[in-house]
């Protein structure tokens, strides 16, 4: 699913949602993922609920949620590895 600059992404109460696109936690890693469309861009925030570590990225609205999620999770895992002293 790609974002469209002409159609706003919304998770308002009452909106129907597909779990694979709108689930607040990804099943594989249990990170909280949030999408916020800002014009032609999408801000993706990833949070590790165990450590309360939060990172954000901004990507183009033309990219899929899966792609943007992967990028945010990569950044989160990089930050977590730096915090634990194991990353480089």
C-alpha positions as CSV (number, residue, x, y, z in Angstrom):
1,X,0.0,0.0,0.0
2,X,1.5,3.3,-1.0
3,X,0.5,6.7,0.3
4,X,-1.1,9.1,-2.1
5,X,-0.5,12.8,-1.7
6,X,-4.1,13.5,-2.7
7,X,-5.6,11.1,-0.1
8,X,-4.8,11.6,3.5
9,X,-3.9,8.6,5.6
10,X,-6.2,8.5,8.6
11,X,-6.7,6.3,11.7
12,X,-9.7,8.3,13.1
13,X,-12.2,6.4,15.3
14,X,-14.7,4.7,13.1
15,X,-12.3,4.3,10.1
16,X,-12.1,0.7,9.0
17,X,-8.5,-0.6,9.2
18,X,-6.6,-3.6,7.9
19,X,-4.6,-5.0,10.8
20,X,-1.4,-5.6,8.7
21,X,-1.3,-1.9,7.8
22,X,-2.7,-0.3,10.9
23,X,-1.6,-2.5,13.8
24,X,0.1,-0.3,16.4
25,X,2.6,-3.1,17.1
26,X,4.4,-5.2,14.5
27,X,4.1,-8.9,15.3
28,X,7.7,-9.8,14.5
29,X,9.5,-7.5,16.8
30,X,6.9,-6.0,19.1
31,X,7.8,-2.4,18.3
32,X,5.1,0.3,18.2
33,X,4.9,1.9,14.7
34,X,3.1,5.2,14.0
35,X,2.5,6.9,10.7
36,X,1.8,10.6,10.3
37,X,1.3,12.1,6.8
38,X,2.7,15.6,6.5
39,X,1.9,16.9,3.0
40,X,3.8,14.7,0.5
41,X,5.9,13.1,3.2
42,X,5.2,10.5,5.9
43,X,6.8,10.6,9.4
44,X,7.3,7.1,10.8
45,X,7.9,6.7,14.5
46,X,9.1,3.4,15.9
47,X,9.2,2.8,19.7
48,X,10.6,-0.1,21.7
49,X,8.2,-0.4,24.6
50,X,10.7,-2.3,26.7
51,X,13.3,0.5,26.8
52,X,11.0,3.4,25.7
53,X,13.5,4.2,23.0
54,X,11.9,6.2,20.2
55,X,13.2,7.1,16.7
56,X,11.6,8.8,13.7
57,X,12.2,8.9,10.0
58,X,10.6,10.9,7.2
59,X,10.0,9.4,3.8
60,X,8.1,10.1,0.7
61,X,4.4,9.3,0.6
62,X,5.0,7.2,-2.5
63,X,6.8,4.5,-0.5
64,X,4.9,1.6,0.9
65,X,4.2,1.3,4.6
66,X,6.2,-1.9,4.7
67,X,9.3,-0.1,3.3
68,X,8.9,2.8,5.6
69,X,8.4,0.5,8.6
70,X,11.6,-1.5,7.7
71,X,13.6,1.7,7.5
72,X,12.3,2.9,10.9
73,X,12.9,-0.5,12.5
74,X,16.4,-0.5,11.1
75,X,17.1,2.8,12.7
76,X,15.6,1.8,16.0
77,X,17.6,-1.4,16.1
78,X,20.8,0.6,15.3
79,X,20.0,3.0,18.2
80,X,19.3,0.1,20.6
81,X,22.5,-1.6,19.7
82,X,24.5,1.7,20.3
83,X,22.8,2.1,23.7
84,X,23.7,-1.4,24.7
85,X,27.3,-0.9,23.6
86,X,27.2,-3.6,21.0
87,X,26.7,-1.6,17.8
88,X,28.9,0.3,15.6
